[in-house]
Amino acid sequence: QEAISALTHGKTIITIAHRLATIENADQILVIDGGTVVQKGTHKELLAQRGTYQEFIKIREQAEGWRIQQ
């Protein structure tokens, strides 16, 4: 993450990600649903809103410790 931050400082980078760690420090996050931008903001701003981003985070947190029983 530090190497990416150093290389991208002062540049516009478009990243498509499903992993929160990849985007949570971005200056702006666009949430796209069905080809339409449905939310825009920083990680902190999007968490404060009720919407797709907050739902994604909630589902991610619930699934974090999930494992298939053998």
PDB file of N, H, CA, C and O in Angstrom:
ATOM      1  N   GLN A   1       0.818  -1.189   0.000  1.00  0.00           N
ATOM      2  CA  GLN A   1       0.000   0.000   0.000  1.00  0.00           C
ATOM      3  C   GLN A   1       0.868   1.261   0.000  1.00  0.00           C
ATOM      4  O   GLN A   1       0.556   2.224  -0.702  1.00  0.00           O
ATOM      5  N   GLU A   2       1.958   1.264   0.785  1.00  0.00           N
ATOM      6  H   GLU A   2       2.211   0.482   1.355  1.00  0.00           H
ATOM      7  CA  GLU A   2       2.822   2.440   0.841  1.00  0.00           C
ATOM      8  C   GLU A   2       3.474   2.723  -0.505  1.00  0.00           C
ATOM      9  O   GLU A   2       3.593   3.880  -0.908  1.00  0.00           O
ATOM     10  N   ALA A   3       3.897   1.674  -1.199  1.00  0.00           N
ATOM     11  H   ALA A   3       3.800   0.734  -0.872  1.00  0.00           H
ATOM     12  CA  ALA A   3       4.524   1.843  -2.515  1.00  0.00           C
ATOM     13  C   ALA A   3       3.533   2.435  -3.505  1.00  0.00           C
ATOM     14  O   ALA A   3       3.881   3.324  -4.283  1.00  0.00           O
ATOM     15  N   ILE A   4       2.300   1.944  -3.477  1.00  0.00           N
ATOM     16  H   ILE A   4       2.018   1.223  -2.846  1.00  0.00           H
ATOM     17  CA  ILE A   4       1.260   2.475  -4.365  1.00  0.00           C
ATOM     18  C   ILE A   4       0.999   3.934  -4.038  1.00  0.00           C
ATOM     19  O   ILE A   4       0.873   4.755  -4.947  1.00  0.00           O
ATOM     20  N   SER A   5       0.915   4.273  -2.759  1.00  0.00           N
ATOM     21  H   SER A   5       1.018   3.607  -2.021  1.00  0.00           H
ATOM     22  CA  SER A   5       0.682   5.657  -2.349  1.00  0.00           C
ATOM     23  C   SER A   5       1.790   6.573  -2.852  1.00  0.00           C
ATOM     24  O   SER A   5       1.516   7.672  -3.334  1.00  0.00           O
ATOM     25  N   ALA A   6       3.029   6.131  -2.743  1.00  0.00           N
ATOM     26  H   ALA A   6       3.251   5.238  -2.351  1.00  0.00           H
ATOM     27  CA  ALA A   6       4.157   6.942  -3.198  1.00  0.00           C
ATOM     28  C   ALA A   6       4.134   7.145  -4.711  1.00  0.00           C
ATOM     29  O   ALA A   6       4.404   8.245  -5.194  1.00  0.00           O
ATOM     30  N   LEU A   7       3.817   6.101  -5.452  1.00  0.00           N
ATOM     31  H   LEU A   7       3.598   5.208  -5.060  1.00  0.00           H
ATOM     32  CA  LEU A   7       3.789   6.188  -6.915  1.00  0.00           C
ATOM     33  C   LEU A   7       2.629   7.020  -7.438  1.00  0.00           C
ATOM     34  O   LEU A   7       2.737   7.630  -8.502  1.00  0.00           O
ATOM     35  N   THR A   8       1.526   7.055  -6.710  1.00  0.00           N
ATOM     36  H   THR A   8       1.438   6.559  -5.846  1.00  0.00           H
ATOM     37  CA  THR A   8       0.328   7.723  -7.204  1.00  0.00           C
ATOM     38  C   THR A   8       0.134   9.130  -6.650  1.00  0.00           C
ATOM     39  O   THR A   8      -0.812   9.814  -7.042  1.00  0.00           O
ATOM     40  N   HIS A   9       0.998   9.575  -5.758  1.00  0.00           N
ATOM     41  H   HIS A   9       1.767   9.020  -5.440  1.00  0.00           H
ATOM     42  CA  HIS A   9       0.856  10.905  -5.159  1.00  0.00           C
ATOM     43  C   HIS A   9       0.810  11.986  -6.241  1.00  0.00           C
ATOM     44  O   HIS A   9       1.688  12.048  -7.101  1.00  0.00           O
ATOM     45  N   GLY A  10      -0.206  12.826  -6.192  1.00  0.00           N
ATOM     46  H   GLY A  10      -0.920  12.776  -5.494  1.00  0.00           H
ATOM     47  CA  GLY A  10      -0.338  13.918  -7.150  1.00  0.00           C
ATOM     48  C   GLY A  10      -0.882  13.508  -8.504  1.00  0.00           C
ATOM     49  O   GLY A  10      -0.860  14.299  -9.447  1.00  0.00           O
ATOM     50  N   LYS A  11      -1.367  12.293  -8.613  1.00  0.00           N
ATOM     51  H   LYS A  11      -1.386  11.650  -7.847  1.00  0.00           H
ATOM     52  CA  LYS A  11      -1.886  11.794  -9.893  1.00  0.00           C
ATOM     53  C   LYS A  11      -3.332  11.349  -9.741  1.00  0.00           C
ATOM     54  O   LYS A  11      -3.782  11.026  -8.642  1.00  0.00           O
ATOM     55  N   THR A  12      -4.049  11.335 -10.847  1.00  0.00           N
ATOM     56  H   THR A  12      -3.684  11.598 -11.740  1.00  0.00           H
ATOM     57  CA  THR A  12      -5.405  10.792 -10.866  1.00  0.00           C
ATOM     58  C   THR A  12      -5.320   9.333 -11.257  1.00  0.00           C
ATOM     59  O   THR A  12      -4.793   8.993 -12.317  1.00  0.00           O
ATOM     60  N   ILE A  13      -5.837   8.476 -10.402  1.00  0.00           N
ATOM     61  H   ILE A  13      -6.265   8.753  -9.541  1.00  0.00           H
ATOM     62  CA  ILE A  13      -5.806   7.034 -10.627  1.00  0.00           C
ATOM     63  C   ILE A  13      -7.233   6.510 -10.545  1.00  0.00           C
ATOM     64  O   ILE A  13      -7.967   6.845  -9.615  1.00  0.00           O
ATOM     65  N   ILE A  14      -7.623   5.700 -11.501  1.00  0.00           N
ATOM     66  H   ILE A  14      -7.026   5.428 -12.256  1.00  0.00           H
ATOM     67  CA  ILE A  14      -8.933   5.050 -11.461  1.00  0.00           C
ATOM     68  C   ILE A  14      -8.692   3.594 -11.096  1.00  0.00           C
ATOM     69  O   ILE A  14      -7.970   2.876 -11.788  1.00  0.00           O
ATOM     70  N   THR A  15      -9.306   3.170  -9.998  1.00  0.00           N
ATOM     71  H   THR A  15      -9.893   3.754  -9.436  1.00  0.00           H
ATOM     72  CA  THR A  15      -9.134   1.811  -9.496  1.00  0.00           C
ATOM     73  C   THR A  15     -10.493   1.151  -9.360  1.00  0.00           C
ATOM     74  O   THR A  15     -11.428   1.746  -8.823  1.00  0.00           O
ATOM     75  N   ILE A  16     -10.601  -0.058  -9.838  1.00  0.00           N
ATOM     76  H   ILE A  16      -9.842  -0.541 -10.275  1.00  0.00           H
ATOM     77  CA  ILE A  16     -11.816  -0.848  -9.636  1.00  0.00           C
ATOM     78  C   ILE A  16     -11.471  -1.872  -8.572  1.00  0.00           C
ATOM     79  O   ILE A  16     -10.540  -2.661  -8.735  1.00  0.00           O
ATOM     80  N   ALA A  17     -12.227  -1.857  -7.476  1.00  0.00           N
ATOM     81  H   ALA A  17     -12.983  -1.217  -7.343  1.00  0.00           H
ATOM     82  CA  ALA A  17     -11.850  -2.711  -6.349  1.00  0.00           C
ATOM     83  C   ALA A  17     -13.057  -3.286  -5.631  1.00  0.00           C
ATOM     84  O   ALA A  17     -14.127  -2.679  -5.581  1.00  0.00           O
ATOM     85  N   HIS A  18     -12.857  -4.463  -5.081  1.00  0.00           N
ATOM     86  H   HIS A  18     -11.988  -4.956  -5.121  1.00  0.00           H
ATOM     87  CA  HIS A  18     -13.836  -5.079  -4.195  1.00  0.00           C
ATOM     88  C   HIS A  18     -13.279  -5.133  -2.778  1.00  0.00           C
ATOM     89  O   HIS A  18     -14.017  -5.378  -1.824  1.00  0.00           O
ATOM     90  N   ARG A  19     -11.982  -4.905  -2.645  1.00  0.00           N
ATOM     91  H   ARG A  19     -11.382  -4.706  -3.420  1.00  0.00           H
ATOM     92  CA  ARG A  19     -11.340  -4.941  -1.327  1.00  0.00           C
ATOM     93  C   ARG A  19     -11.286  -3.543  -0.747  1.00  0.00           C
ATOM     94  O   ARG A  19     -10.769  -2.619  -1.376  1.00  0.00           O
ATOM     95  N   LEU A  20     -11.818  -3.389   0.447  1.00  0.00           N
ATOM     96  H   LEU A  20     -12.238  -4.139   0.958  1.00  0.00           H
ATOM     97  CA  LEU A  20     -11.874  -2.097   1.112  1.00  0.00           C
ATOM     98  C   LEU A  20     -10.496  -1.473   1.284  1.00  0.00           C
ATOM     99  O   LEU A  20     -10.333  -0.272   1.067  1.00  0.00           O
ATOM    100  N   ALA A  21      -9.509  -2.262   1.666  1.00  0.00           N
ATOM    101  H   ALA A  21      -9.642  -3.237   1.842  1.00  0.00           H
ATOM    102  CA  ALA A  21      -8.167  -1.731   1.911  1.00  0.00           C
ATOM    103  C   ALA A  21      -7.587  -1.039   0.679  1.00  0.00           C
ATOM    104  O   ALA A  21      -6.749  -0.146   0.806  1.00  0.00           O
ATOM    105  N   THR A  22      -8.023  -1.443  -0.497  1.00  0.00           N
ATOM    106  H   THR A  22      -8.704  -2.169  -0.600  1.00  0.00           H
ATOM    107  CA  THR A  22      -7.516  -0.860  -1.738  1.00  0.00           C
ATOM    108  C   THR A  22      -7.982   0.576  -1.920  1.00  0.00           C
ATOM    109  O   THR A  22      -7.267   1.384  -2.513  1.00  0.00           O
ATOM    110  N   ILE A  23      -9.164   0.907  -1.423  1.00  0.00           N
ATOM    111  H   ILE A  23      -9.744   0.250  -0.941  1.00  0.00           H
ATOM    112  CA  ILE A  23      -9.746   2.219  -1.716  1.00  0.00           C
ATOM    113  C   ILE A  23     -10.006   3.115  -0.514  1.00  0.00           C
ATOM    114  O   ILE A  23     -10.302   4.296  -0.697  1.00  0.00           O
ATOM    115  N   GLU A  24      -9.907   2.604   0.703  1.00  0.00           N
ATOM    116  H   GLU A  24      -9.666   1.644   0.852  1.00  0.00           H
ATOM    117  CA  GLU A  24     -10.355   3.393   1.843  1.00  0.00           C
ATOM    118  C   GLU A  24      -9.572   4.686   2.058  1.00  0.00           C
ATOM    119  O   GLU A  24     -10.081   5.590   2.721  1.00  0.00           O
ATOM    120  N   ASN A  25      -8.367   4.810   1.530  1.00  0.00           N
ATOM    121  H   ASN A  25      -7.954   4.075   0.991  1.00  0.00           H
ATOM    122  CA  ASN A  25      -7.590   6.045   1.674  1.00  0.00           C
ATOM    123  C   ASN A  25      -7.665   6.947   0.444  1.00  0.00           C
ATOM    124  O   ASN A  25      -6.944   7.942   0.359  1.00  0.00           O
ATOM    125  N   ALA A  26      -8.526   6.608  -0.497  1.00  0.00           N
ATOM    126  H   ALA A  26      -9.111   5.800  -0.428  1.00  0.00           H
ATOM    127  CA  ALA A  26      -8.663   7.415  -1.719  1.00  0.00           C
ATOM    128  C   ALA A  26      -9.276   8.780  -1.394  1.00  0.00           C
ATOM    129  O   ALA A  26     -10.060   8.913  -0.455  1.00  0.00           O
ATOM    130  N   ASP A  27      -8.906   9.789  -2.187  1.00  0.00           N
ATOM    131  H   ASP A  27      -8.269   9.681  -2.950  1.00  0.00           H
ATOM    132  CA  ASP A  27      -9.481  11.125  -2.013  1.00  0.00           C
ATOM    133  C   ASP A  27     -10.968  11.127  -2.335  1.00  0.00           C
ATOM    134  O   ASP A  27     -11.747  11.815  -1.674  1.00  0.00           O
ATOM    135  N   GLN A  28     -11.366  10.364  -3.343  1.00  0.00           N
ATOM    136  H   GLN A  28     -10.733   9.805  -3.879  1.00  0.00           H
ATOM    137  CA  GLN A  28     -12.769  10.253  -3.743  1.00  0.00           C
ATOM    138  C   GLN A  28     -13.060   8.810  -4.116  1.00  0.00           C
ATOM    139  O   GLN A  28     -12.261   8.153  -4.782  1.00  0.00           O
ATOM    140  N   ILE A  29     -14.213   8.325  -3.678  1.00  0.00           N
ATOM    141  H   ILE A  29     -14.862   8.859  -3.136  1.00  0.00           H
ATOM    142  CA  ILE A  29     -14.671   6.985  -4.023  1.00  0.00           C
ATOM    143  C   ILE A  29     -15.997   7.141  -4.749  1.00  0.00           C
ATOM    144  O   ILE A  29     -16.900   7.823  -4.264  1.00  0.00           O
ATOM    145  N   LEU A  30     -16.115   6.513  -5.904  1.00  0.00           N
ATOM    146  H   LEU A  30     -15.382   5.959  -6.299  1.00  0.00           H
ATOM    147  CA  LEU A  30     -17.378   6.493  -6.635  1.00  0.00           C
ATOM    148  C   LEU A  30     -17.967   5.099  -6.501  1.00  0.00           C
ATOM    149  O   LEU A  30     -17.294   4.108  -6.784  1.00  0.00           O
ATOM    150  N   VAL A  31     -19.214   5.020  -6.071  1.00  0.00           N
ATOM    151  H   VAL A  31     -19.760   5.826  -5.841  1.00  0.00           H
ATOM    152  CA  VAL A  31     -19.906   3.743  -5.961  1.00  0.00           C
ATOM    153  C   VAL A  31     -20.792   3.615  -7.188  1.00  0.00           C
ATOM    154  O   VAL A  31     -21.666   4.450  -7.420  1.00  0.00           O
ATOM    155  N   ILE A  32     -20.568   2.571  -7.971  1.00  0.00           N
ATOM    156  H   ILE A  32     -19.858   1.893  -7.783  1.00  0.00           H
ATOM    157  CA  ILE A  32     -21.307   2.370  -9.213  1.00  0.00           C
ATOM    158  C   ILE A  32     -22.203   1.155  -9.064  1.00  0.00           C
ATOM    159  O   ILE A  32     -21.753   0.083  -8.658  1.00  0.00           O
ATOM    160  N   ASP A  33     -23.468   1.328  -9.394  1.00  0.00           N
ATOM    161  H   ASP A  33     -23.834   2.198  -9.724  1.00  0.00           H
ATOM    162  CA  ASP A  33     -24.443   0.240  -9.322  1.00  0.00           C
ATOM    163  C   ASP A  33     -25.221   0.231 -10.629  1.00  0.00           C
ATOM    164  O   ASP A  33     -25.877   1.214 -10.972  1.00  0.00           O
ATOM    165  N   GLY A  34     -25.152  -0.866 -11.349  1.00  0.00           N
ATOM    166  H   GLY A  34     -24.619  -1.665 -11.071  1.00  0.00           H
ATOM    167  CA  GLY A  34     -25.858  -0.970 -12.621  1.00  0.00           C
ATOM    168  C   GLY A  34     -25.395   0.038 -13.654  1.00  0.00           C
ATOM    169  O   GLY A  34     -26.178   0.478 -14.495  1.00  0.00           O
ATOM    170  N   GLY A  35     -24.108   0.407 -13.593  1.00  0.00           N
ATOM    171  H   GLY A  35     -23.471   0.049 -12.910  1.00  0.00           H
ATOM    172  CA  GLY A  35     -23.558   1.347 -14.563  1.00  0.00           C
ATOM    173  C   GLY A  35     -23.789   2.810 -14.224  1.00  0.00           C
ATOM    174  O   GLY A  35     -23.406   3.691 -14.994  1.00  0.00           O
ATOM    175  N   THR A  36     -24.408   3.079 -13.082  1.00  0.00           N
ATOM    176  H   THR A  36     -24.719   2.364 -12.457  1.00  0.00           H
ATOM    177  CA  THR A  36     -24.706   4.450 -12.668  1.00  0.00           C
ATOM    178  C   THR A  36     -23.988   4.772 -11.363  1.00  0.00           C
ATOM    179  O   THR A  36     -23.967   3.950 -10.448  1.00  0.00           O
ATOM    180  N   VAL A  37     -23.399   5.967 -11.271  1.00  0.00           N
ATOM    181  H   VAL A  37     -23.416   6.636 -12.015  1.00  0.00           H
ATOM    182  CA  VAL A  37     -22.780   6.398 -10.018  1.00  0.00           C
ATOM    183  C   VAL A  37     -23.903   6.708  -9.035  1.00  0.00           C
ATOM    184  O   VAL A  37     -24.719   7.600  -9.268  1.00  0.00           O
ATOM    185  N   VAL A  38     -23.934   5.961  -7.935  1.00  0.00           N
ATOM    186  H   VAL A  38     -23.271   5.236  -7.746  1.00  0.00           H
ATOM    187  CA  VAL A  38     -25.003   6.134  -6.948  1.00  0.00           C
ATOM    188  C   VAL A  38     -24.527   6.854  -5.693  1.00  0.00           C
ATOM    189  O   VAL A  38     -25.344   7.366  -4.927  1.00  0.00           O
ATOM    190  N   GLN A  39     -23.215   6.899  -5.473  1.00  0.00           N
ATOM    191  H   GLN A  39     -22.552   6.483  -6.096  1.00  0.00           H
ATOM    192  CA  GLN A  39     -22.652   7.618  -4.338  1.00  0.00           C
ATOM    193  C   GLN A  39     -21.250   8.097  -4.690  1.00  0.00           C
ATOM    194  O   GLN A  39     -20.566   7.514  -5.530  1.00  0.00           O
ATOM    195  N   LYS A  40     -20.838   9.185  -4.019  1.00  0.00           N
ATOM    196  H   LYS A  40     -21.395   9.659  -3.336  1.00  0.00           H
ATOM    197  CA  LYS A  40     -19.505   9.735  -4.235  1.00  0.00           C
ATOM    198  C   LYS A  40     -19.061  10.413  -2.949  1.00  0.00           C
ATOM    199  O   LYS A  40     -19.833  11.138  -2.320  1.00  0.00           O
ATOM    200  N   GLY A  41     -17.809  10.174  -2.562  1.00  0.00           N
ATOM    201  H   GLY A  41     -17.182   9.585  -3.073  1.00  0.00           H
ATOM    202  CA  GLY A  41     -17.272  10.824  -1.373  1.00  0.00           C
ATOM    203  C   GLY A  41     -16.049  10.097  -0.862  1.00  0.00           C
ATOM    204  O   GLY A  41     -15.541   9.180  -1.508  1.00  0.00           O
ATOM    205  N   THR A  42     -15.579  10.512   0.304  1.00  0.00           N
ATOM    206  H   THR A  42     -15.991  11.256   0.828  1.00  0.00           H
ATOM    207  CA  THR A  42     -14.472   9.813   0.946  1.00  0.00           C
ATOM    208  C   THR A  42     -15.033   8.607   1.686  1.00  0.00           C
ATOM    209  O   THR A  42     -16.247   8.467   1.833  1.00  0.00           O
ATOM    210  N   HIS A  43     -14.150   7.746   2.147  1.00  0.00           N
ATOM    211  H   HIS A  43     -13.163   7.859   2.028  1.00  0.00           H
ATOM    212  CA  HIS A  43     -14.568   6.573   2.922  1.00  0.00           C
ATOM    213  C   HIS A  43     -15.418   7.018   4.119  1.00  0.00           C
ATOM    214  O   HIS A  43     -16.486   6.461   4.374  1.00  0.00           O
ATOM    215  N   LYS A  44     -14.940   8.005   4.833  1.00  0.00           N
ATOM    216  H   LYS A  44     -14.073   8.457   4.627  1.00  0.00           H
ATOM    217  CA  LYS A  44     -15.644   8.497   6.027  1.00  0.00           C
ATOM    218  C   LYS A  44     -17.012   9.084   5.669  1.00  0.00           C
ATOM    219  O   LYS A  44     -17.998   8.825   6.360  1.00  0.00           O
ATOM    220  N   GLU A  45     -17.073   9.870   4.596  1.00  0.00           N
ATOM    221  H   GLU A  45     -16.272  10.081   4.035  1.00  0.00           H
ATOM    222  CA  GLU A  45     -18.348  10.462   4.167  1.00  0.00           C
ATOM    223  C   GLU A  45     -19.352   9.386   3.759  1.00  0.00           C
ATOM    224  O   GLU A  45     -20.529   9.461   4.110  1.00  0.00           O
ATOM    225  N   LEU A  46     -18.881   8.389   3.019  1.00  0.00           N
ATOM    226  H   LEU A  46     -17.925   8.328   2.734  1.00  0.00           H
ATOM    227  CA  LEU A  46     -19.776   7.332   2.546  1.00  0.00           C
ATOM    228  C   LEU A  46     -20.275   6.452   3.688  1.00  0.00           C
ATOM    229  O   LEU A  46     -21.405   5.966   3.647  1.00  0.00           O
ATOM    230  N   LEU A  47     -19.443   6.244   4.704  1.00  0.00           N
ATOM    231  H   LEU A  47     -18.525   6.639   4.737  1.00  0.00           H
ATOM    232  CA  LEU A  47     -19.888   5.472   5.867  1.00  0.00           C
ATOM    233  C   LEU A  47     -20.996   6.202   6.621  1.00  0.00           C
ATOM    234  O   LEU A  47     -21.865   5.565   7.217  1.00  0.00           O
ATOM    235  N   ALA A  48     -20.971   7.529   6.597  1.00  0.00           N
ATOM    236  H   ALA A  48     -20.266   8.047   6.113  1.00  0.00           H
ATOM    237  CA  ALA A  48     -21.975   8.327   7.305  1.00  0.00           C
ATOM    238  C   ALA A  48     -23.324   8.337   6.581  1.00  0.00           C
ATOM    239  O   ALA A  48     -24.350   8.659   7.180  1.00  0.00           O
ATOM    240  N   GLN A  49     -23.320   7.986   5.306  1.00  0.00           N
ATOM    241  H   GLN A  49     -22.486   7.724   4.820  1.00  0.00           H
ATOM    242  CA  GLN A  49     -24.560   7.965   4.519  1.00  0.00           C
ATOM    243  C   GLN A  49     -25.187   6.577   4.574  1.00  0.00           C
ATOM    244  O   GLN A  49     -24.489   5.576   4.740  1.00  0.00           O
ATOM    245  N   ARG A  50     -26.479   6.527   4.436  1.00  0.00           N
ATOM    246  H   ARG A  50     -27.046   7.339   4.301  1.00  0.00           H
ATOM    247  CA  ARG A  50     -27.143   5.230   4.276  1.00  0.00           C
ATOM    248  C   ARG A  50     -27.188   4.949   2.786  1.00  0.00           C
ATOM    249  O   ARG A  50     -27.815   5.681   2.021  1.00  0.00           O
ATOM    250  N   GLY A  51     -26.520   3.888   2.387  1.00  0.00           N
ATOM    251  H   GLY A  51     -26.010   3.293   3.009  1.00  0.00           H
ATOM    252  CA  GLY A  51     -26.499   3.595   0.963  1.00  0.00           C
ATOM    253  C   GLY A  51     -25.722   2.334   0.659  1.00  0.00           C
ATOM    254  O   GLY A  51     -25.415   1.534   1.543  1.00  0.00           O
ATOM    255  N   THR A  52     -25.413   2.182  -0.612  1.00  0.00           N
ATOM    256  H   THR A  52     -25.662   2.832  -1.329  1.00  0.00           H
ATOM    257  CA  THR A  52     -24.750   0.990  -1.119  1.00  0.00           C
ATOM    258  C   THR A  52     -23.400   0.760  -0.454  1.00  0.00           C
ATOM    259  O   THR A  52     -23.078  -0.373  -0.096  1.00  0.00           O
ATOM    260  N   TYR A  53     -22.610   1.806  -0.283  1.00  0.00           N
ATOM    261  H   TYR A  53     -22.872   2.726  -0.574  1.00  0.00           H
ATOM    262  CA  TYR A  53     -21.278   1.666   0.311  1.00  0.00           C
ATOM    263  C   TYR A  53     -21.377   1.166   1.748  1.00  0.00           C
ATOM    264  O   TYR A  53     -20.665   0.241   2.137  1.00  0.00           O
ATOM    265  N   GLN A  54     -22.248   1.768   2.523  1.00  0.00           N
ATOM    266  H   GLN A  54     -22.827   2.520   2.207  1.00  0.00           H
ATOM    267  CA  GLN A  54     -22.428   1.355   3.915  1.00  0.00           C
ATOM    268  C   GLN A  54     -22.894  -0.102   3.996  1.00  0.00           C
ATOM    269  O   GLN A  54     -22.439  -0.852   4.860  1.00  0.00           O
ATOM    270  N   GLU A  55     -23.793  -0.498   3.104  1.00  0.00           N
ATOM    271  H   GLU A  55     -24.162   0.111   2.403  1.00  0.00           H
ATOM    272  CA  GLU A  55     -24.267  -1.890   3.059  1.00  0.00           C
ATOM    273  C   GLU A  55     -23.121  -2.843   2.731  1.00  0.00           C
ATOM    274  O   GLU A  55     -22.990  -3.903   3.343  1.00  0.00           O
ATOM    275  N   PHE A  56     -22.296  -2.460   1.764  1.00  0.00           N
ATOM    276  H   PHE A  56     -22.402  -1.599   1.267  1.00  0.00           H
ATOM    277  CA  PHE A  56     -21.138  -3.276   1.392  1.00  0.00           C
ATOM    278  C   PHE A  56     -20.216  -3.483   2.594  1.00  0.00           C
ATOM    279  O   PHE A  56     -19.753  -4.596   2.845  1.00  0.00           O
ATOM    280  N   ILE A  57     -19.956  -2.419   3.322  1.00  0.00           N
ATOM    281  H   ILE A  57     -20.332  -1.515   3.118  1.00  0.00           H
ATOM    282  CA  ILE A  57     -19.079  -2.495   4.489  1.00  0.00           C
ATOM    283  C   ILE A  57     -19.690  -3.408   5.547  1.00  0.00           C
ATOM    284  O   ILE A  57     -18.991  -4.230   6.140  1.00  0.00           O
ATOM    285  N   LYS A  58     -20.982  -3.267   5.781  1.00  0.00           N
ATOM    286  H   LYS A  58     -21.550  -2.600   5.299  1.00  0.00           H
ATOM    287  CA  LYS A  58     -21.669  -4.088   6.777  1.00  0.00           C
ATOM    288  C   LYS A  58     -21.585  -5.576   6.418  1.00  0.00           C
ATOM    289  O   LYS A  58     -21.279  -6.408   7.271  1.00  0.00           O
ATOM    290  N   ILE A  59     -21.858  -5.899   5.162  1.00  0.00           N
ATOM    291  H   ILE A  59     -22.107  -5.223   4.469  1.00  0.00           H
ATOM    292  CA  ILE A  59     -21.792  -7.293   4.706  1.00  0.00           C
ATOM    293  C   ILE A  59     -20.364  -7.815   4.817  1.00  0.00           C
ATOM    294  O   ILE A  59     -20.146  -8.953   5.232  1.00  0.00           O
ATOM    295  N   ARG A  60     -19.404  -6.993   4.452  1.00  0.00           N
ATOM    296  H   ARG A  60     -19.581  -6.069   4.116  1.00  0.00           H
ATOM    297  CA  ARG A  60     -17.985  -7.379   4.527  1.00  0.00           C
ATOM    298  C   ARG A  60     -17.586  -7.694   5.966  1.00  0.00           C
ATOM    299  O   ARG A  60     -16.914  -8.693   6.223  1.00  0.00           O
ATOM    300  N   GLU A  61     -17.993  -6.854   6.892  1.00  0.00           N
ATOM    301  H   GLU A  61     -18.539  -6.042   6.683  1.00  0.00           H
ATOM    302  CA  GLU A  61     -17.657  -7.066   8.300  1.00  0.00           C
ATOM    303  C   GLU A  61     -18.298  -8.341   8.838  1.00  0.00           C
ATOM    304  O   GLU A  61     -17.674  -9.065   9.614  1.00  0.00           O
ATOM    305  N   GLN A  62     -19.529  -8.620   8.438  1.00  0.00           N
ATOM    306  H   GLN A  62     -20.036  -8.032   7.808  1.00  0.00           H
ATOM    307  CA  GLN A  62     -20.217  -9.827   8.891  1.00  0.00           C
ATOM    308  C   GLN A  62     -19.543 -11.082   8.347  1.00  0.00           C
ATOM    309  O   GLN A  62     -19.524 -12.113   9.020  1.00  0.00           O
ATOM    310  N   ALA A  63     -18.996 -11.008   7.153  1.00  0.00           N
ATOM    311  H   ALA A  63     -19.011 -10.171   6.606  1.00  0.00           H
ATOM    312  CA  ALA A  63     -18.401 -12.176   6.500  1.00  0.00           C
ATOM    313  C   ALA A  63     -16.944 -12.408   6.897  1.00  0.00           C
ATOM    314  O   ALA A  63     -16.384 -13.458   6.584  1.00  0.00           O
ATOM    315  N   GLU A  64     -16.326 -11.455   7.574  1.00  0.00           N
ATOM    316  H   GLU A  64     -16.780 -10.602   7.829  1.00  0.00           H
ATOM    317  CA  GLU A  64     -14.899 -11.529   7.843  1.00  0.00           C
ATOM    318  C   GLU A  64     -14.444 -12.807   8.542  1.00  0.00           C
ATOM    319  O   GLU A  64     -13.417 -13.365   8.156  1.00  0.00           O
ATOM    320  N   GLY A  65     -15.149 -13.287   9.536  1.00  0.00           N
ATOM    321  H   GLY A  65     -15.983 -12.833   9.850  1.00  0.00           H
ATOM    322  CA  GLY A  65     -14.715 -14.472  10.252  1.00  0.00           C
ATOM    323  C   GLY A  65     -15.355 -15.759   9.765  1.00  0.00           C
ATOM    324  O   GLY A  65     -15.164 -16.816  10.365  1.00  0.00           O
ATOM    325  N   TRP A  66     -16.108 -15.676   8.687  1.00  0.00           N
ATOM    326  H   TRP A  66     -16.263 -14.817   8.199  1.00  0.00           H
ATOM    327  CA  TRP A  66     -16.863 -16.823   8.185  1.00  0.00           C
ATOM    328  C   TRP A  66     -15.936 -17.866   7.575  1.00  0.00           C
ATOM    329  O   TRP A  66     -15.033 -17.530   6.809  1.00  0.00           O
ATOM    330  N   ARG A  67     -16.160 -19.124   7.914  1.00  0.00           N
ATOM    331  H   ARG A  67     -16.894 -19.397   8.537  1.00  0.00           H
ATOM    332  CA  ARG A  67     -15.376 -20.229   7.364  1.00  0.00           C
ATOM    333  C   ARG A  67     -16.297 -21.415   7.101  1.00  0.00           C
ATOM    334  O   ARG A  67     -17.309 -21.572   7.784  1.00  0.00           O
ATOM    335  N   ILE A  68     -15.965 -22.246   6.128  1.00  0.00           N
ATOM    336  H   ILE A  68     -15.143 -22.118   5.572  1.00  0.00           H
ATOM    337  CA  ILE A  68     -16.717 -23.474   5.841  1.00  0.00           C
ATOM    338  C   ILE A  68     -16.292 -24.529   6.858  1.00  0.00           C
ATOM    339  O   ILE A  68     -15.103 -24.791   7.034  1.00  0.00           O
ATOM    340  N   GLN A  69     -17.268 -25.125   7.518  1.00  0.00           N
ATOM    341  H   GLN A  69     -18.235 -24.912   7.375  1.00  0.00           H
ATOM    342  CA  GLN A  69     -16.986 -26.180   8.494  1.00  0.00           C
ATOM    343  C   GLN A  69     -16.650 -27.475   7.770  1.00  0.00           C
ATOM    344  O   GLN A  69     -17.292 -27.816   6.776  1.00  0.00           O
ATOM    345  N   GLN A  70     -15.659 -28.191   8.256  1.00  0.00           N
ATOM    346  H   GLN A  70     -15.138 -27.914   9.063  1.00  0.00           H
ATOM    347  CA  GLN A  70     -15.275 -29.461   7.634  1.00  0.00           C
ATOM    348  C   GLN A  70     -15.784 -30.629   8.433  1.00  0.00           C
ATOM    349  O   GLN A  70     -15.555 -31.779   8.060  1.00  0.00           O
TER     350      GLN A  70
END
